[in-house]
Amino acid sequence: MNTNIKPESSNQSFFLLTVILGLLTAWGLVIAGSRGTKWLVAAIAAIIFFYGLLIVTRNFKQFFLALSVFCLPIRLNVHLIYKMTPYSQQKGLAIGLFDIFFMSLFLYWLLQLLLRQQKFKFYPTITVPALAYLTLAGISAFFSQDKTLSFAMFIILLRGFIIYIYYANNVHSEKEVRLILAMLISGVLIQFLVGTLQYFTGGTLGLTLFGEGDRAFRTTLAGASAVSRIGGTIGSPNSLAMYLNLILPIIFSFIFIRTKPVFRWIAAITFILGGLTEVLTMSRGGWVALTAAVIIALYGIFKKQYQSRVKSYVLTMTLILLITLPVIVTFVDVQKRLFEDDYGAAYGRVPQMKIALNIIAHNPFTGIGLNNYTTVMNRYDRTRENKSYQFPYPVHNAFLLIAAESGLPALFCFVLIFVGILKKSALFFKSDDQFLSILGIGSFCGIITWLIHAQFRMAHANLFLWFLIGLLVAINQLILSQKSD
């Protein structure tokens, strides 16, 4: 970043920033006022508190950076577009707290680019396939039956791409990485608190203001009894598990960084509490994904430290057994979920996949339209179970869903994004850096959990994923910058 900023440019930037904040504040007050007096009063109090904190911190970017990451798991949303359809994966377009804080950051960055106070980095190995995927997904929307649902999903995908581009270009120092890590730890601890309260009270807590929905607590049959499942403020147990899977490997990797013991203990305790929260989601796909990520993280970190494959493998498998066996032995519900009858829940994925493959076979190039899977799936249901009528939801596999809705070329481009991620992540396992490279391994393992969990989930629009991709690219760039210096 150019540090020789002219006073005129700085004044222009400050003036435009003031205008942006004023417009966002006014917009927030209008929306709050339309929802009732108590919302308006709450919004005014929040704005006063918000600007007070901003004045105290005196650092616009770090303040909004912290707030945006902190608000990632908080679903305080207002729907700009909403369609009363019970089965599509996205019923409309929602704007939340994260979006407001992130938009402030993004617009400020755009101003800095226009005033040439920052340089834009393109990162073609990831950005090119991401743009190609977005283009093909947008084209598929023109072939959709319900274009409102397609438009809403396209905006959500575009938001994810912008999130990736912003964080990849705007995390410039180890200090900012530590700030982001602190906010991620805070988010995990909040989910632990809310989730455990849901588990022990046997229901939701009435925190709808913060994103707790009706499906945040539910029960699932396992064997002769039901097991409780928690969803925190993310929305559902599986969604909470996917959020934790993306974040916990980064926190876990921090335990092995040479820093003050108090920070490592905070990371270790957070990982244990977050892991316990993941256990209580009863998400089998989540468990498999997190276990695989921890194995890769441990092996990569031990290999860097001991330079021995055999020693790294033995230490990794020993620690994995020490972590997983007590969980399986201690939690009876985990035993039920793993080993007792799930009444066809797992097998039910098979006929879903058959429907998706049939859709792909008939629409290989453009798909049936973005976010339109459930509107047409009955036409392609040739299963003996008539699965689309018994379970009228999209196929629980992100890759099949992309191919069915946007075509095989779109899926190919989407997969190329992860090829680019793999290339950038190779640096983390080779670098001598003892801070950034280990956190890079953690972020890479978080993305690995998504790749595994996405085999059982419809989550390609997940904003946590795009945030983590941006963070991984930023860490990669910081290591390269240090090497060049």
Secondary structure, DSSP 8 states (H G I E B T S, - for coil): ------HHHHHHHHHHHHHHHHHHHHHHHHHHHHT-HHHHHHHHHHHHHHHHHHHHH--HHHHHHHHHHHTTT---EEEEEE---SSSS--EEEEEHHHHHHHHHHHHHHHHHHTTSS-----HHHHHHHHHHHHHHHHHHTT-S-HHHHHHHHHHHHHHHHHHHHHHHH--SHHHHHHHHHHHHHHHHHHHHHHHHHHHHTS--S-GGGT--GGGEEEEEETTEEEEEE-TTTSSHHHHHHHHHHHHHHHHHHTTSSS-HHHHHHHHHHHHHHHHHHHHHT-HHHHHHHHHHHHHHHHHHHHHHH--HHHHHHHHHHHHHHHHHHHHHH-HHHHHHHHS--TTTTTTHHHHHHHHHHHHHHSTTT-S-TT-HHHHGGGG---TT-HHHHS-S--S-HHHHHHHHH-HHHHHHHHHHHHHHHHHHHHHHH---SSHHHHHHHHHHHHHHHHHHTTS---TT-HHHHHHHHHHHHHHHHHHHHHH-
